[in-house]
């Protein structure tokens, strides 16, 4: 599917809601499947990735009932899962595959995880290495680096593990595998990654302790089903935060967005660039901080970002590159090599596609350099690379660019934000 966009003739004004948080939705359904009792998930994200998690959980013998965005999961405890009859299909969802690998490593049966062509090219050794150290038997292509993954579950041992790269998915896989290990597990992160897992497992009764960059899980505690309310996804809100920042005359209120401190890097960086962003109506719901985000257009300045801020905005870097393109001066992104092992090589994708739109951008091994120019964006024929975040980033560039922008494979937004085109169309008063 192609989407054709032109520069918006109106500023972005009013109030919007973005789709529910993908990370929390994944975790809520998977964790609830391991708990005793009925887990209730309100405002669950109904997108391709999260539905892959639901489908896999059902294949593992857990009853999942969906009524619109309300999901009920009938958990039978940590060992209430059953050996699947067929391969567990994770679609395009790396979160589904990595988290379930952690779950299945300790289960007393055999299972196989596979995905689409994109997912089966994504590296998994970073998950298999710590699970292997715990005693898990997992096989995959290229000595376990690529799916499909064959998992022969069994009793595991606790480990002390230093994560080489901050990764919430790897951290979560280890924690899930540790729930019934023979001793405690200690995980040390190089930088703080998103902590939804720690918050949710603690609420569910896990014996879990967090001390700065160290997470300790002591096994033996039964998880108790909870009611989770999923906030709006800040990674989805990021596209409209950037759009309202760069389109003159805009003033946009984005309601009910999760502002977990490990996820707000996009706000911190844009504010450092001169962005006018305010958090209003802060409150806590189901263990997560939520706020309404008020964004006004502003004149942005270039910035250099690296180090411990990167894990806080790894998913937002593609659209942040659009903001950097129209900022005054040079922007530099370093220490972001993780972008190369996402749904696609996002460093290569961002650099190639934005260059087609007139942006002076240089690819680095672990990031990119952008020569900002407020008037640089020009429409062109670009492609999503089958990556939802690349597609949405190019759409934001498209409504700020002179001329027409044609985005190929634009349907990929359904992976994480099915309502994206509807929300964008309403704000720009255009038929998308």
Phi, psi and omega per residue, in radians:
X1 nan 2.346 3.064
X2 -1.781 2.529 2.981
X3 -2.119 2.290 3.127
X4 -1.954 2.224 -3.086
X5 -2.228 2.658 3.014
X6 -2.228 2.877 3.125
X7 -0.984 2.277 -3.110
X8 -1.124 2.419 -3.142
X9 -1.571 -0.054 -3.117
X10 -2.278 2.615 3.000
X11 -1.212 2.801 3.130
X12 -1.520 1.990 -3.072
X13 -2.383 2.691 3.083
X14 1.956 -2.753 -3.115
X15 -2.169 2.466 3.088
X16 -2.398 2.815 2.933
X17 -2.044 2.478 3.037
X18 -1.827 2.913 -3.096
X19 -1.152 2.756 -3.089
X20 -1.085 2.796 -3.054
X21 -1.147 2.199 -3.105
X22 -1.236 -0.790 -3.104
X23 -1.045 -0.786 -3.120
X24 -1.225 -0.660 3.128
X25 -1.070 -0.819 3.078
X26 -0.945 -0.921 -3.053
X27 -1.124 -0.709 -3.103
X28 -1.037 -0.759 -3.096
X29 -1.302 -0.661 -3.134
X30 -1.253 -0.781 3.140
X31 -1.139 -0.694 3.133
X32 -1.088 -0.552 3.120
X33 -1.166 -0.376 -3.124
X34 -1.697 -0.011 -3.047
X35 -1.738 2.882 3.031
X36 -1.567 2.217 3.084
X37 1.827 -3.071 -3.100
X38 -1.632 2.021 3.044
X39 -1.492 2.377 3.137
X40 -2.043 2.211 -3.117
X41 -2.103 1.989 3.121
X42 -1.717 2.481 -3.128
X43 1.095 0.728 3.093
X44 -1.195 2.450 3.116
X45 -1.292 2.070 3.099
X46 -1.664 1.419 -3.140
X47 -2.320 2.916 -3.045
X48 -0.999 -0.766 -3.093
X49 -1.117 -0.860 -3.072
X50 -1.236 -0.536 3.072
X51 -1.207 -0.470 3.018
X52 -1.079 -0.717 3.090
X53 -1.107 -0.768 3.100
X54 -1.025 -0.822 -3.087
X55 -1.110 -0.715 3.127
X56 -1.143 -0.711 3.118
X57 -1.089 -0.689 3.098
X58 -1.140 -0.656 3.094
X59 -1.122 -0.391 3.119
X60 -1.574 0.233 2.998
X61 1.558 0.202 -3.131
X62 -1.763 2.305 -3.134
X63 -1.370 2.163 3.100
X64 -2.105 2.135 -3.128
X65 -1.960 2.215 -3.118
X66 -2.042 2.218 3.032
X67 -2.209 1.536 -3.004
X68 1.104 -2.226 -3.121
X69 -1.563 0.108 3.045
X70 -1.672 2.150 -3.114
X71 -2.137 2.325 3.086
X72 -2.067 2.289 -3.079
X73 -2.116 2.101 -3.117
X74 -1.628 1.569 -3.095
X75 -1.424 2.550 3.101
X76 -2.053 0.409 3.118
X77 1.603 3.092 -3.033
X78 -1.029 -0.589 -3.135
X79 -1.943 0.588 3.071
X80 -1.638 0.039 3.118
X81 -1.403 2.740 3.128
X82 -2.124 2.656 3.115
X83 -1.066 2.204 -3.103
X84 -1.246 2.589 -3.135
X85 -1.370 -0.468 -3.083
X86 -2.328 3.103 3.103
X87 -1.105 2.398 3.070
X88 -1.398 1.973 -3.068
X89 -1.609 2.015 -3.076
X90 -1.679 0.006 3.124
X91 1.064 -2.197 -3.136
X92 -1.756 0.121 -2.936
X93 -1.612 1.795 3.049
X94 -1.154 -0.583 3.107
X95 -1.078 -0.799 3.119
X96 -1.003 -0.848 -3.077
X97 -1.154 -0.808 -3.065
X98 -1.199 -0.740 -3.139
X99 -1.173 -0.744 -3.134
X100 -1.205 -0.508 3.046
X101 -1.053 -0.719 3.069
X102 -1.109 -0.744 3.106
X103 -1.079 -0.860 -2.990
X104 -1.296 -0.365 -3.138
X105 -1.039 -0.488 -3.098
X106 -1.809 0.040 -3.101
X107 -1.511 2.523 -3.054
X108 -1.448 0.880 3.104
X109 -2.766 3.091 -3.104
X110 -1.783 2.482 3.102
X111 -2.662 2.780 3.122
X112 -2.275 2.317 3.106
X113 -1.986 2.313 3.082
X114 -2.458 2.978 3.138
X115 -2.550 -2.903 3.100
X116 -1.342 -3.109 -3.071
X117 -1.044 -0.625 3.136
X118 -1.190 -0.865 -3.111
X119 -1.115 -0.656 -3.118
X120 -1.266 -0.017 3.015
X121 -1.860 0.072 -3.114
X122 -1.631 2.379 -3.040
X123 -1.195 2.422 -3.126
X124 -2.112 -0.043 -3.066
X125 -1.072 -0.544 -3.138
X126 -1.087 -0.447 3.049
X127 -1.517 -0.749 -3.068
X128 -1.171 -0.519 -3.114
X129 -1.081 -0.941 3.118
X130 -1.184 -0.627 3.117
X131 -1.151 -0.648 3.070
X132 -1.104 -0.659 3.098
X133 -1.124 -0.434 3.097
X134 -1.447 -0.137 3.132
X135 1.854 0.108 -3.131
X136 -1.260 2.542 3.066
X137 -1.872 1.823 -3.091
X138 -2.340 2.317 3.141
X139 -2.155 2.597 3.073
X140 -2.757 3.124 3.111
X141 -1.149 2.706 3.111
X142 0.916 0.944 3.126
X143 0.977 0.691 3.053
X144 1.553 0.119 -3.090
X145 -1.460 -0.430 -3.076
X146 -2.287 2.586 3.045
X147 -1.217 2.916 0.005
X148 -1.108 2.651 3.126
X149 -1.971 2.263 3.062
X150 -1.813 2.151 -3.038
X151 -2.068 2.093 2.990
X152 -1.827 1.749 -3.023
X153 -1.304 2.822 3.108
X154 3.132 -3.066 -3.119
X155 -1.163 2.337 -3.081
X156 -2.028 2.850 3.088
X157 -1.933 2.640 3.079
X158 -1.242 2.665 -3.127
X159 -2.406 2.822 2.880
X160 -1.795 2.127 -3.011
X161 -2.363 2.213 3.063
X162 -1.679 1.983 3.124
X163 -1.174 2.212 3.107
X164 -1.207 -0.530 3.111
X165 -2.357 2.397 3.100
X166 -1.088 2.088 -3.114
X167 -2.607 2.009 3.114
X168 -1.139 -0.583 -3.129
X169 -1.181 -0.777 3.126
X170 -1.159 -0.777 3.107
X171 -0.990 -0.771 -3.117
X172 -1.169 -0.723 3.117
X173 -1.025 -0.741 3.123
X174 -1.148 -0.764 -3.138
X175 -1.087 -0.724 3.128
X176 -1.136 -0.690 3.104
X177 -1.177 -0.395 -3.051
X178 -1.521 -0.133 -3.011
X179 -1.038 -0.499 3.100
X180 -2.321 0.604 3.081
X181 -1.278 3.060 -3.068
X182 -1.464 -0.150 3.125
X183 -2.795 3.057 -3.070
X184 -1.179 2.699 3.074
X185 -2.056 2.378 3.109
X186 -2.086 2.199 3.106
X187 -2.038 2.290 3.097
X188 -2.068 2.175 -3.126
X189 -1.698 2.559 3.041
X190 -1.255 -0.627 2.989
X191 -2.432 2.825 -3.105
X192 -1.280 2.148 3.027
X193 -1.762 2.996 -3.082
X194 -0.949 2.452 -2.952
X195 -2.016 0.469 3.112
X196 -1.002 -0.680 -3.103
X197 -1.070 -0.841 -3.131
X198 -1.045 -0.762 -3.140
X199 -1.098 -0.808 -3.035
X200 -1.252 -0.774 3.137
X201 -1.131 -0.623 3.104
X202 -1.116 -0.772 3.110
X203 -1.080 -0.577 -3.105
X204 -1.425 -0.047 3.042
X205 1.873 0.051 3.111
X206 -1.168 2.558 3.081
X207 -1.496 1.541 -2.976
X208 -2.264 2.373 -3.111
X209 -2.247 2.339 3.109
X210 -2.058 2.210 3.091
X211 -2.350 1.733 -3.110
X212 1.009 -2.005 -3.097
X213 -1.650 0.190 -3.105
X214 -1.960 2.333 3.076
X215 -2.116 2.231 3.136
X216 -2.072 2.225 3.051
X217 -2.103 2.167 3.083
X218 -1.800 2.141 -3.026
X219 -1.277 2.986 3.007
X220 1.856 -0.114 3.138
X221 -1.671 2.307 3.081
X222 -1.307 2.398 3.046
X223 -1.415 2.382 -3.134
X224 -1.909 2.254 -3.107
X225 -1.000 2.528 -3.099
X226 -2.278 3.017 2.949
X227 -1.816 2.098 3.118
X228 -1.904 2.418 3.012
X229 -1.989 2.034 -3.036
X230 -1.515 2.151 3.112
X231 -1.367 3.028 3.017
X232 -1.100 2.571 -3.033
X233 -1.466 2.059 3.137
X234 -1.133 -0.473 3.093
X235 -1.196 -0.538 3.038
X236 -1.372 -0.681 3.105
X237 -1.083 -0.496 -3.070
X238 -0.966 -0.623 -3.122
X239 -1.111 -0.679 -3.116
X240 -1.466 -0.437 3.003
X241 -1.114 -0.799 3.105
X242 -1.157 -0.776 -3.112
X243 -1.016 -0.826 -3.129
X244 -1.199 -0.462 3.118
X245 -1.255 -0.586 -2.989
X246 -1.800 -0.178 -3.125
X247 -1.759 2.045 -3.006
X248 -0.960 2.433 3.055
X249 1.436 0.043 -3.074
X250 -1.377 2.563 2.959
X251 -2.628 1.895 -2.951
X252 -2.203 2.335 3.065
X253 -1.906 2.115 3.141
X254 -1.871 1.990 -2.975
X255 -1.479 2.577 2.886
X256 0.966 0.894 -3.108
X257 -1.779 2.393 3.052
X258 -1.165 2.283 -3.132
X259 -2.140 0.681 3.026
X260 -0.815 2.346 -3.027
X261 -1.091 -0.332 3.104
X262 -1.552 0.094 -3.082
X263 -2.181 0.008 -2.972
X264 -1.724 0.367 3.110
X265 -0.995 -0.636 -3.128
X266 -1.059 -0.674 3.131
X267 -1.225 -0.791 -3.133
X268 -1.049 -0.770 -3.095
X269 -1.190 -0.789 -3.141
X270 -1.120 -0.660 3.076
X271 -1.117 -0.663 3.099
X272 -1.162 -0.444 3.100
X273 -1.458 -0.046 -3.120
X274 1.817 0.111 -3.135
X275 -1.182 2.497 -3.140
X276 -1.724 1.669 -3.068
X277 -2.309 2.233 3.123
X278 -2.180 2.514 3.049
X279 -1.802 2.124 -3.100
X280 -2.115 2.756 3.059
X281 0.960 0.832 3.123
X282 -1.165 2.415 3.060
X283 -2.791 2.896 3.139
X284 -1.951 2.266 3.098
X285 -2.315 2.156 3.090
X286 0.919 0.709 3.048
X287 1.455 0.021 3.134
X288 -2.104 2.424 3.081
X289 -1.354 2.397 -3.096
X290 -2.304 2.586 3.083
X291 -2.669 2.908 2.937
X292 -1.673 2.342 -3.059
X293 -1.868 2.055 3.121
X294 -1.773 2.125 -3.082
X295 -2.135 2.281 3.057
X296 -2.095 2.631 -3.141
X297 -1.099 2.629 -3.068
X298 -2.718 2.873 3.045
X299 -1.615 1.945 -3.042
X300 -1.549 2.639 3.083
X301 -2.046 2.663 3.122
X302 -1.092 2.806 -3.064
X303 -2.646 2.721 2.985
X304 -2.001 2.228 3.131
X305 -2.237 2.463 3.131
X306 -2.881 3.064 2.993
X307 1.282 -2.447 -2.911
X308 -1.288 -0.145 3.045
X309 -1.329 -0.436 -3.007
X310 -1.048 -0.811 3.119
X311 -1.056 -0.389 -3.135
X312 -1.359 -0.209 -3.104
X313 -2.501 0.458 -3.070
X314 -1.018 -0.670 -3.137
X315 -1.354 -0.303 -3.072
X316 -1.671 -0.109 -3.083
X317 -1.047 -0.648 3.103
X318 -1.037 -0.774 3.141
X319 -1.346 -0.479 3.043
X320 -1.107 -0.552 3.076
X321 -1.076 -0.569 3.083
X322 -1.160 -0.747 3.088
X323 -1.088 -0.716 3.124
X324 -1.110 -0.591 -3.109
X325 -1.088 -0.605 -3.091
X326 -1.811 0.121 3.058
X327 -1.395 2.826 3.096
X328 -1.515 2.050 3.087
X329 1.770 -3.133 -3.034
X330 -1.519 2.451 3.023
X331 -2.127 2.506 -3.128
X332 -2.281 2.326 3.034
X333 -2.066 2.157 3.092
X334 -2.255 2.952 3.099
X335 1.110 0.478 -3.094
X336 -2.046 0.577 3.136
X337 -1.034 -0.382 3.088
X338 -0.962 -0.479 3.130
X339 -1.061 -0.416 -3.092
X340 -1.324 -0.235 -3.111
X341 -2.078 0.538 3.017
X342 -1.537 -2.704 -3.125
X343 -0.971 -0.519 2.983
X344 -2.555 -3.119 3.027
X345 -1.349 1.650 -2.999
X346 -1.242 -0.431 3.062
X347 -1.156 -0.870 3.123
X348 -1.094 -0.738 -3.106
X349 -1.115 -0.847 -3.130
X350 -1.056 -0.796 -3.084
X351 -1.150 -0.774 -3.118
X352 -1.192 -0.844 -3.023
X353 -1.240 -0.696 3.111
X354 -1.218 -0.535 3.082
X355 -1.112 -0.564 3.075
X356 -1.133 -0.368 -3.106
X357 -1.774 0.284 3.034
X358 1.621 0.121 -3.113
X359 -1.502 2.342 3.057
X360 -1.539 1.724 -3.031
X361 -2.336 2.342 -3.077
X362 -2.005 2.253 -3.131
X363 -1.390 2.326 3.026
X364 -2.016 2.857 3.128
X365 -1.029 -0.643 -3.072
X366 -2.137 0.460 3.126
X367 2.884 -2.488 -3.122
X368 -2.850 2.832 3.057
X369 -2.076 2.284 -3.129
X370 -2.058 2.169 3.022
X371 -1.542 1.716 -3.038
X372 -1.198 2.517 3.116
X373 -2.702 1.928 -3.043
X374 -0.937 -0.422 -3.111
X375 -1.907 0.359 -2.958
X376 -1.399 -0.461 -2.950
X377 -1.212 2.237 3.083
X378 -2.257 2.461 3.120
X379 -1.108 2.743 3.120
X380 -3.004 3.127 3.092
X381 -1.598 2.033 -3.070
X382 -2.277 2.926 -3.125
X383 -2.282 2.667 -3.089
X384 -1.475 -0.229 -3.045
X385 1.078 0.362 -3.102
X386 1.224 0.336 -3.046
X387 -2.017 2.125 -3.064
X388 -1.045 -0.702 -3.083
X389 -1.297 -0.525 3.040
X390 -1.178 -0.770 3.134
X391 -1.026 -0.820 -3.086
X392 -1.239 -0.607 3.081
X393 -1.106 -0.744 3.124
X394 -1.167 -0.552 3.084
X395 -1.136 -0.720 3.102
X396 -1.139 -0.715 3.050
X397 -1.063 -0.670 -3.093
X398 -1.118 -0.636 -3.122
X399 -1.417 -0.101 3.075
X400 -1.872 -0.089 -3.016
X401 -1.677 2.632 3.008
X402 -1.328 2.393 3.136
X403 1.507 -3.012 -3.053
X404 -1.670 2.421 3.051
X405 -1.986 2.225 -3.120
X406 -1.993 1.982 -3.097
X407 -1.817 2.070 3.089
X408 -1.447 2.625 3.131
X409 0.987 0.734 -3.093
X410 -1.282 -0.263 -3.132
X411 -1.147 -0.220 -3.106
X412 -1.125 -0.240 3.084
X413 -1.044 -0.397 -3.120
X414 -1.089 -0.306 3.136
X415 -1.052 -0.670 -3.071
X416 -2.285 -0.348 -3.000
X417 -2.549 1.253 -3.075
X418 -1.021 -0.459 -3.106
X419 -1.599 0.162 -3.041
X420 -0.985 -0.903 -3.065
X421 -1.140 -0.602 3.119
X422 -1.135 -0.794 3.139
X423 -1.138 -0.780 -3.127
X424 -1.117 -0.706 -3.141
X425 -1.093 -0.741 -3.135
X426 -1.126 -0.630 -3.130
X427 -1.303 -0.625 -3.065
X428 -1.635 -0.027 -3.116
X429 0.930 0.737 -3.136
X430 -2.254 2.786 -3.126
X431 -1.636 1.785 3.123
X432 -1.864 nan nan
